[in-house]
Amino acid sequence: MIRPSTLVIVPLFWIVAIPAAALAQVARVGDVTRLQGQGTNVLIGQGLVFGLSQTGDPSKYLPTMKALRAGVRRFGVEVNELSEISNTKNVAIVQLEVVIPEHGAREGDLLDVTVAAHAAKSLAGGRLLPTPLIYHQPSVGGLFGFAQGLVEINELTPTSGVIRGGARLERNVFINVLARGGDLRQEGIRNPWIQSDQTYITLVLDEAHAGWSVAAAVAQAVDKELSISADVDRVALAIDSKNIVVLIPEHQLADPASWIRDVEQTPILMESNEARVTVNRVSGTIVVTGDTRISPVVISQRGMTVTVAAPLADGTTPRAAFERQDFVALDREADRQPKLADLLDALNRLKVPFADRVSILEQIHRAGKLHARLMYEG
């Protein structure tokens, strides 16, 4: 029975849900993991944007004046005092960021550049002078490329923008995913199965699937699928709830890519995931995963009463002891338990604001009636 709400004054919700069966789903190892060492790298730089229409940095902003003096000196123009260039308002000093793809990049590749102003009012119409790019970690030295070009701004944030294909790499950026056992031991992984003279890769579970049960399932699946072809008793080991070390056999060292392909394509039975509720206040979303249940509880929020109740012994929906106005009732089958998804569905149907939905979830969680892990993003 579903009654849409027209006037949300004091709605009362009786939420009765179908218990989700713990159905196992088949996925691939590569669907839930990444390779250790595989990931995005960042190049940074600091340069000058010219051509602004009186929207640049303030006339007495010293970092910009010093950078401008250093720039003109390269072309033989001597500036003795900063006051000589202090009235220039069409220049802005900016911070640059270039993200290298997770699989690396080669010399000559063109990548987008993110530009952010320090003190300018707007970067509209500005052009970045050629600027060197370095690695974001000071321990990695050397020049990686140059950035230049016209800045495209977002009208909502005119102090930042992007230069499409504005960065040109001057050196290769390779991704190394192989590690010797000795290196793993130095990182603190000291399991006796790991041998110093052998080669390994490490599978890293993504955050949504991290957990002891999934890590063990991945290791067991890889063992079952590849231990015979590797001619070893064990080919994978879950060292914690997020990382699985996989051996690369000697006969595969000359072609590790094909072995990694076989590992990533290994099927794995994904049982019911950990019950999680992830709230992202920036995007205004609530994501529910796993068998997320709620116990009977009554929550009052801003003049609204939320009641979660289990079904009666005969399978019927319990009645409220007082009159309710607008409501959404979900009554489907006899054998069921309250589910968070049904509560959220009812709140959505009654167009309860996002902030109130999050507040209700937090109250239920604090009361110990939300049987799931509550997480936040954004």
ROVO-240012 format. One record per residue (C-alpha): residue number from 1; residue in one letter; chain; x, y, z. Coordinates in Angstrom, 3 decimals. Example, Ala and Ser with C-alpha at 12.3 -4.5 7.8 and 13.67 -1.06 7.14 Angstrom:
// residues 2
<1; A; A; <12.300; -4.500; 7.800>>
<2; S; A; <13.670; -1.060; 7.140>>
// end
This chain:
// residues 378
<1; M; A; <0.000; 0.000; 0.000>>
<2; I; A; <1.463; 3.349; -1.016>>
<3; R; A; <-0.054; 6.726; -0.302>>
<4; P; A; <1.900; 9.694; -1.634>>
<5; S; A; <2.182; 12.609; 0.753>>
<6; T; A; <0.733; 15.960; -0.260>>
<7; L; A; <1.174; 17.923; 2.947>>
<8; V; A; <4.206; 16.961; 5.009>>
<9; I; A; <3.164; 18.212; 8.421>>
<10; V; A; <3.535; 15.415; 10.948>>
<11; P; A; <4.159; 12.335; 8.790>>
<12; L; A; <4.492; 8.952; 10.449>>
<13; F; A; <6.344; 6.177; 8.644>>
<14; W; A; <5.785; 2.473; 9.251>>
<15; I; A; <8.703; 0.868; 7.483>>
<16; V; A; <8.528; -2.874; 6.921>>
<17; A; A; <11.014; -4.352; 4.473>>
<18; I; A; <11.863; -7.594; 2.743>>
<19; P; A; <15.005; -9.247; 4.092>>
<20; A; A; <17.564; -9.328; 1.290>>
<21; A; A; <18.830; -12.778; 0.490>>
<22; A; A; <22.575; -13.121; 0.757>>
<23; L; A; <23.055; -13.803; -2.903>>
<24; A; A; <26.641; -14.229; -4.047>>
<25; Q; A; <27.625; -12.314; -7.152>>
<26; V; A; <30.451; -13.174; -9.498>>
<27; A; A; <33.021; -10.435; -10.083>>
<28; R; A; <36.604; -10.303; -11.240>>
<29; V; A; <39.554; -9.640; -8.973>>
<30; G; A; <40.389; -6.590; -11.090>>
<31; D; A; <36.927; -5.168; -10.417>>
<32; V; A; <37.581; -4.717; -6.703>>
<33; T; A; <41.356; -4.167; -6.547>>
<34; R; A; <44.157; -2.095; -7.990>>
<35; L; A; <47.867; -2.823; -8.196>>
<36; Q; A; <50.156; -1.334; -5.584>>
<37; G; A; <52.250; 1.280; -7.371>>
<38; Q; A; <49.511; 1.919; -9.904>>
<39; G; A; <47.911; 5.271; -9.321>>
<40; T; A; <47.887; 8.894; -10.309>>
<41; N; A; <50.996; 11.034; -9.968>>
<42; V; A; <50.989; 14.801; -9.738>>
<43; L; A; <53.276; 17.418; -11.241>>
<44; I; A; <53.244; 20.954; -9.880>>
<45; G; A; <54.527; 24.355; -10.882>>
<46; Q; A; <54.177; 28.059; -10.215>>
<47; G; A; <53.952; 30.539; -13.042>>
<48; L; A; <52.592; 33.827; -14.321>>
<49; V; A; <49.387; 34.449; -16.241>>
<50; F; A; <49.392; 37.544; -18.474>>
<51; G; A; <46.697; 39.353; -20.439>>
<52; L; A; <44.186; 39.922; -17.660>>
<53; S; A; <41.875; 42.912; -17.885>>
<54; Q; A; <42.765; 44.693; -14.646>>
<55; T; A; <41.725; 41.597; -12.687>>
<56; G; A; <45.208; 40.410; -11.800>>
<57; D; A; <47.013; 40.440; -8.489>>
<58; P; A; <46.992; 43.603; -6.342>>
<59; S; A; <49.604; 46.178; -7.260>>
<60; K; A; <51.630; 45.582; -4.096>>
<61; Y; A; <51.413; 41.780; -3.960>>
<62; L; A; <55.133; 41.015; -3.508>>
<63; P; A; <55.223; 37.372; -4.756>>
<64; T; A; <53.842; 38.481; -8.117>>
<65; M; A; <56.139; 41.495; -8.354>>
<66; K; A; <59.230; 39.398; -7.574>>
<67; A; A; <58.229; 36.718; -10.078>>
<68; L; A; <57.561; 39.370; -12.732>>
<69; R; A; <60.943; 41.005; -12.123>>
<70; A; A; <62.690; 37.629; -12.440>>
<71; G; A; <60.780; 36.994; -15.684>>
<72; V; A; <61.658; 40.248; -17.402>>
<73; R; A; <65.297; 39.938; -16.333>>
<74; R; A; <65.557; 36.766; -18.416>>
<75; F; A; <65.026; 38.952; -21.477>>
<76; G; A; <67.590; 41.558; -20.510>>
<77; V; A; <65.209; 44.059; -18.933>>
<78; E; A; <66.675; 45.262; -15.651>>
<79; V; A; <64.278; 46.233; -12.849>>
<80; N; A; <66.051; 47.840; -9.918>>
<81; E; A; <63.039; 48.505; -7.705>>
<82; L; A; <59.773; 46.607; -7.425>>
<83; S; A; <57.961; 49.924; -7.430>>
<84; E; A; <58.819; 50.225; -11.126>>
<85; I; A; <56.351; 47.410; -11.947>>
<86; S; A; <53.933; 47.761; -9.036>>
<87; N; A; <51.110; 49.247; -11.096>>
<88; T; A; <50.735; 46.199; -13.327>>
<89; K; A; <47.297; 44.627; -12.717>>
<90; N; A; <47.108; 42.385; -15.765>>
<91; V; A; <49.420; 39.736; -14.280>>
<92; A; A; <48.708; 37.007; -11.722>>
<93; I; A; <50.897; 34.416; -10.074>>
<94; V; A; <49.248; 30.980; -10.217>>
<95; Q; A; <49.709; 27.478; -8.903>>
<96; L; A; <49.729; 24.654; -11.458>>
<97; E; A; <48.785; 21.002; -11.109>>
<98; V; A; <49.035; 18.249; -13.721>>
<99; V; A; <47.679; 14.767; -12.997>>
<100; I; A; <49.492; 11.915; -14.744>>
<101; P; A; <47.193; 8.951; -15.539>>
<102; E; A; <47.399; 5.865; -13.343>>
<103; H; A; <49.135; 3.856; -16.070>>
<104; G; A; <51.873; 6.453; -16.553>>
<105; A; A; <52.751; 8.713; -19.475>>
<106; R; A; <55.476; 9.064; -22.101>>
<107; E; A; <57.651; 11.919; -23.280>>
<108; G; A; <55.681; 14.175; -25.616>>
<109; D; A; <52.262; 13.414; -24.120>>
<110; L; A; <49.983; 16.436; -23.701>>
<111; L; A; <48.012; 16.665; -20.448>>
<112; D; A; <45.532; 19.143; -18.986>>
<113; V; A; <46.755; 21.736; -16.509>>
<114; T; A; <44.695; 22.942; -13.544>>
<115; V; A; <45.388; 26.601; -12.739>>
<116; A; A; <44.562; 28.403; -9.480>>
<117; A; A; <45.258; 32.053; -8.673>>
<118; H; A; <46.847; 33.270; -5.463>>
<119; A; A; <45.325; 36.750; -5.229>>
<120; A; A; <43.789; 37.642; -8.606>>
<121; K; A; <40.101; 38.499; -8.986>>
<122; S; A; <39.724; 36.624; -12.272>>
<123; L; A; <41.880; 34.700; -14.762>>
<124; A; A; <39.507; 35.362; -17.671>>
<125; G; A; <41.393; 35.958; -20.899>>
<126; G; A; <44.751; 35.130; -19.335>>
<127; R; A; <47.554; 33.109; -20.885>>
<128; L; A; <50.136; 31.162; -18.904>>
<129; L; A; <53.762; 31.789; -19.811>>
<130; P; A; <55.901; 28.640; -20.304>>
<131; T; A; <56.406; 27.229; -16.819>>
<132; P; A; <58.532; 24.237; -15.696>>
<133; L; A; <56.805; 21.323; -13.962>>
<134; I; A; <58.330; 19.237; -11.194>>
<135; Y; A; <57.212; 16.165; -9.227>>
<136; H; A; <55.076; 16.864; -6.174>>
<137; Q; A; <57.451; 15.012; -3.834>>
<138; P; A; <60.694; 16.960; -3.242>>
<139; S; A; <62.664; 13.698; -3.014>>
<140; V; A; <62.087; 13.141; -6.758>>
<141; G; A; <64.170; 15.728; -8.565>>
<142; G; A; <64.423; 16.864; -12.143>>
<143; L; A; <62.294; 18.601; -14.724>>
<144; F; A; <59.267; 16.649; -15.951>>
<145; G; A; <57.759; 19.043; -18.462>>
<146; F; A; <56.459; 22.508; -19.306>>
<147; A; A; <53.012; 24.093; -19.141>>
<148; Q; A; <51.645; 27.008; -21.148>>
<149; G; A; <48.523; 28.205; -22.943>>
<150; L; A; <45.171; 29.968; -22.653>>
<151; V; A; <43.298; 29.539; -19.369>>
<152; E; A; <39.660; 28.432; -19.590>>
<153; I; A; <37.755; 29.525; -16.501>>
<154; N; A; <34.542; 28.439; -14.839>>
<155; E; A; <32.151; 31.374; -14.529>>
<156; L; A; <31.324; 30.338; -10.969>>
<157; T; A; <35.008; 30.248; -9.952>>
<158; P; A; <36.881; 32.776; -12.126>>
<159; T; A; <40.014; 32.491; -10.003>>
<160; S; A; <40.692; 28.956; -11.237>>
<161; G; A; <40.629; 27.235; -14.599>>
<162; V; A; <42.182; 24.672; -16.904>>
<163; I; A; <44.517; 24.679; -19.896>>
<164; R; A; <43.481; 21.856; -22.237>>
<165; G; A; <46.537; 19.878; -23.285>>
<166; G; A; <48.697; 22.637; -21.870>>
<167; A; A; <51.388; 20.434; -20.323>>
<168; R; A; <53.965; 18.645; -22.454>>
<169; L; A; <56.019; 15.931; -20.761>>
<170; E; A; <59.775; 16.006; -21.280>>
<171; R; A; <60.460; 12.636; -19.660>>
<172; N; A; <58.737; 9.289; -19.221>>
<173; V; A; <56.734; 8.469; -16.114>>
<174; F; A; <56.609; 4.698; -15.717>>
<175; I; A; <54.518; 2.762; -13.209>>
<176; N; A; <56.342; -0.061; -11.430>>
<177; V; A; <54.053; -2.654; -9.853>>
<178; L; A; <56.625; -5.412; -9.310>>
<179; A; A; <58.451; -5.779; -6.001>>
<180; R; A; <61.052; -8.181; -4.691>>
<181; G; A; <60.312; -10.040; -1.488>>
<182; G; A; <63.213; -8.265; 0.203>>
<183; D; A; <61.595; -4.920; -0.525>>
<184; L; A; <58.308; -6.134; 0.953>>
<185; R; A; <60.117; -7.242; 4.083>>
<186; Q; A; <61.670; -3.800; 4.430>>
<187; E; A; <58.174; -2.364; 4.300>>
<188; G; A; <57.272; -4.481; 7.336>>
<189; I; A; <55.675; -7.503; 5.618>>
<190; R; A; <57.527; -10.383; 7.264>>
<191; N; A; <55.359; -13.417; 6.606>>
<192; P; A; <57.594; -16.515; 6.176>>
<193; W; A; <55.811; -17.351; 2.897>>
<194; I; A; <57.375; -14.264; 1.280>>
<195; Q; A; <60.882; -15.025; 0.011>>
<196; S; A; <63.448; -12.261; -0.470>>
<197; D; A; <64.607; -13.502; -3.884>>
<198; Q; A; <61.156; -13.867; -5.461>>
<199; T; A; <58.985; -11.298; -7.242>>
<200; Y; A; <55.487; -10.247; -6.205>>
<201; I; A; <52.656; -7.880; -6.942>>
<202; T; A; <50.307; -6.487; -4.305>>
<203; L; A; <46.584; -6.210; -4.908>>
<204; V; A; <44.946; -3.365; -2.979>>
<205; L; A; <41.213; -3.632; -2.318>>
<206; D; A; <39.238; -0.484; -3.024>>
<207; E; A; <37.746; 1.171; 0.032>>
<208; A; A; <34.224; -0.005; -0.723>>
<209; H; A; <35.307; -3.671; -0.547>>
<210; A; A; <38.109; -3.558; 2.034>>
<211; G; A; <37.637; -6.110; 4.780>>
<212; W; A; <39.057; -9.381; 6.053>>
<213; S; A; <36.435; -11.563; 4.407>>
<214; V; A; <36.872; -10.052; 0.946>>
<215; A; A; <40.673; -10.050; 1.233>>
<216; A; A; <40.638; -13.737; 2.165>>
<217; A; A; <38.181; -14.500; -0.649>>
<218; V; A; <40.426; -12.802; -3.228>>
<219; A; A; <43.501; -14.709; -2.021>>
<220; Q; A; <41.627; -18.018; -2.079>>
<221; A; A; <40.226; -17.369; -5.551>>
<222; V; A; <43.650; -16.553; -7.011>>
<223; D; A; <45.141; -19.612; -5.273>>
<224; K; A; <42.473; -21.908; -6.653>>
<225; E; A; <42.717; -20.503; -10.172>>
<226; L; A; <46.483; -20.101; -10.648>>
<227; S; A; <48.453; -22.216; -8.175>>
<228; I; A; <48.583; -25.185; -10.562>>
<229; S; A; <49.871; -23.143; -13.496>>
<230; A; A; <52.386; -21.480; -11.162>>
<231; D; A; <53.492; -24.947; -9.949>>
<232; V; A; <53.483; -23.860; -6.299>>
<233; D; A; <51.391; -24.721; -3.262>>
<234; R; A; <50.382; -21.109; -2.642>>
<235; V; A; <50.330; -18.170; -5.014>>
<236; A; A; <48.469; -15.500; -2.985>>
<237; L; A; <48.298; -14.349; 0.641>>
<238; A; A; <46.058; -11.768; 2.294>>
<239; I; A; <48.407; -9.892; 4.594>>
<240; D; A; <45.702; -7.669; 6.064>>
<241; S; A; <42.157; -6.508; 5.385>>
<242; K; A; <43.156; -4.449; 2.337>>
<243; N; A; <46.269; -5.974; 0.729>>
<244; I; A; <46.852; -9.317; -0.999>>
<245; V; A; <50.368; -10.313; -2.083>>
<246; V; A; <50.559; -12.454; -5.235>>
<247; L; A; <53.635; -14.367; -6.385>>
<248; I; A; <54.913; -14.023; -9.948>>
<249; P; A; <56.366; -17.418; -10.959>>
<250; E; A; <59.857; -17.603; -12.395>>
<251; H; A; <58.589; -18.643; -15.826>>
<252; Q; A; <56.378; -15.519; -15.961>>
<253; L; A; <59.026; -12.937; -15.112>>
<254; A; A; <59.801; -12.399; -18.788>>
<255; D; A; <56.106; -11.640; -19.434>>
<256; P; A; <54.563; -10.330; -16.196>>
<257; A; A; <51.744; -8.546; -18.038>>
<258; S; A; <50.046; -11.793; -19.052>>
<259; W; A; <50.277; -13.110; -15.482>>
<260; I; A; <48.813; -9.895; -14.074>>
<261; R; A; <46.036; -10.176; -16.659>>
<262; D; A; <45.226; -13.698; -15.461>>
<263; V; A; <45.207; -12.519; -11.846>>
<264; E; A; <42.874; -9.599; -12.546>>
<265; Q; A; <40.500; -11.790; -14.591>>
<266; T; A; <40.191; -14.395; -11.849>>
<267; P; A; <36.506; -14.763; -10.908>>
<268; I; A; <35.537; -14.247; -7.299>>
<269; L; A; <32.244; -14.892; -5.531>>
<270; M; A; <31.241; -11.687; -3.774>>
<271; E; A; <29.055; -12.501; -0.793>>
<272; S; A; <26.986; -9.861; 0.921>>
<273; N; A; <29.202; -6.855; 1.548>>
<274; E; A; <29.719; -5.128; 4.852>>
<275; A; A; <26.650; -3.088; 5.713>>
<276; R; A; <27.594; 0.538; 5.039>>
<277; V; A; <25.824; 3.858; 4.707>>
<278; T; A; <27.888; 6.491; 2.903>>
<279; V; A; <26.759; 10.118; 3.084>>
<280; N; A; <28.136; 12.719; 0.677>>
<281; R; A; <26.959; 16.178; 1.695>>
<282; V; A; <28.564; 17.820; -1.337>>
<283; S; A; <26.676; 15.778; -3.921>>
<284; G; A; <23.635; 15.264; -1.696>>
<285; T; A; <23.678; 11.467; -1.979>>
<286; I; A; <23.226; 8.577; 0.443>>
<287; V; A; <24.552; 5.185; -0.688>>
<288; V; A; <23.477; 2.007; 1.128>>
<289; T; A; <25.371; -1.245; 0.585>>
<290; G; A; <25.216; -4.692; 2.117>>
<291; D; A; <22.458; -6.049; 4.341>>
<292; T; A; <21.705; -2.766; 6.116>>
<293; R; A; <18.983; -3.183; 8.747>>
<294; I; A; <17.352; -0.999; 11.346>>
<295; S; A; <15.726; -1.984; 14.634>>
<296; P; A; <12.358; -0.651; 15.839>>
<297; V; A; <12.817; 2.979; 16.861>>
<298; V; A; <10.926; 6.276; 17.040>>
<299; I; A; <12.706; 9.477; 16.009>>
<300; S; A; <11.297; 13.001; 16.214>>
<301; Q; A; <12.865; 15.510; 13.836>>
<302; R; A; <11.637; 19.087; 13.300>>
<303; G; A; <8.022; 18.253; 14.119>>
<304; M; A; <8.189; 15.025; 12.100>>
<305; T; A; <7.916; 11.604; 13.717>>
<306; V; A; <9.627; 8.599; 12.162>>
<307; T; A; <8.576; 5.207; 13.510>>
<308; V; A; <10.279; 2.001; 12.450>>
<309; A; A; <8.442; -1.136; 13.559>>
<310; A; A; <8.821; -4.861; 13.043>>
<311; P; A; <5.790; -6.800; 11.687>>
<312; L; A; <3.372; -8.513; 14.027>>
<313; A; A; <3.420; -12.272; 14.606>>
<314; D; A; <0.704; -12.789; 11.995>>
<315; G; A; <2.678; -10.817; 9.404>>
<316; T; A; <0.425; -7.751; 9.437>>
<317; T; A; <1.630; -4.179; 9.703>>
<318; P; A; <1.244; -2.764; 13.234>>
<319; R; A; <-1.065; 0.185; 13.750>>
<320; A; A; <-0.033; 3.443; 15.366>>
<321; A; A; <-1.615; 4.294; 18.703>>
<322; F; A; <-2.410; 7.798; 17.528>>
<323; E; A; <-3.706; 9.478; 14.414>>
<324; R; A; <-1.234; 10.159; 11.660>>
<325; Q; A; <-1.624; 12.534; 8.771>>
<326; D; A; <0.458; 11.981; 5.657>>
<327; F; A; <2.431; 8.759; 5.468>>
<328; V; A; <4.079; 6.185; 3.239>>
<329; A; A; <3.548; 2.568; 4.283>>
<330; L; A; <5.481; -0.294; 2.722>>
<331; D; A; <3.865; -3.654; 3.361>>
<332; R; A; <4.964; -6.445; 1.017>>
<333; E; A; <5.441; -9.916; 2.474>>
<334; A; A; <4.989; -11.771; 5.718>>
<335; D; A; <8.578; -12.719; 6.619>>
<336; R; A; <10.519; -9.515; 6.694>>
<337; Q; A; <12.615; -7.183; 8.805>>
<338; P; A; <12.975; -3.396; 8.729>>
<339; K; A; <15.473; -2.248; 6.078>>
<340; L; A; <17.147; 1.124; 5.793>>
<341; A; A; <16.462; 1.253; 2.049>>
<342; D; A; <12.726; 1.330; 2.727>>
<343; L; A; <13.089; 4.135; 5.233>>
<344; L; A; <15.045; 6.208; 2.720>>
<345; D; A; <12.486; 5.401; 0.048>>
<346; A; A; <9.692; 6.657; 2.287>>
<347; L; A; <11.594; 9.846; 3.107>>
<348; N; A; <12.225; 10.415; -0.597>>
<349; R; A; <8.543; 9.928; -1.435>>
<350; L; A; <7.596; 12.539; 1.135>>
<351; K; A; <10.320; 14.869; -0.184>>
<352; V; A; <12.033; 15.196; 3.170>>
<353; P; A; <15.042; 17.557; 2.716>>
<354; F; A; <18.466; 15.928; 2.427>>
<355; A; A; <19.761; 17.549; 5.629>>
<356; D; A; <16.822; 16.139; 7.597>>
<357; R; A; <17.341; 12.673; 6.102>>
<358; V; A; <20.993; 12.723; 7.177>>
<359; S; A; <20.029; 13.964; 10.647>>
<360; I; A; <17.489; 11.139; 11.009>>
<361; L; A; <20.110; 8.579; 9.984>>
<362; E; A; <22.588; 9.990; 12.492>>
<363; Q; A; <20.020; 9.879; 15.291>>
<364; I; A; <19.158; 6.266; 14.491>>
<365; H; A; <22.883; 5.437; 14.397>>
<366; R; A; <23.557; 7.143; 17.739>>
<367; A; A; <20.648; 5.237; 19.256>>
<368; G; A; <22.310; 1.991; 18.209>>
<369; K; A; <19.416; 1.051; 15.928>>
<370; L; A; <21.260; 1.373; 12.609>>
<371; H; A; <23.133; -1.881; 12.062>>
<372; A; A; <25.677; -0.596; 9.588>>
<373; R; A; <28.843; 1.430; 9.387>>
<374; L; A; <28.086; 5.130; 8.853>>
<375; M; A; <30.675; 6.859; 6.637>>
<376; Y; A; <31.093; 10.315; 5.134>>
<377; E; A; <32.579; 11.542; 1.851>>
<378; G; A; <33.125; 14.974; 0.391>>
// end
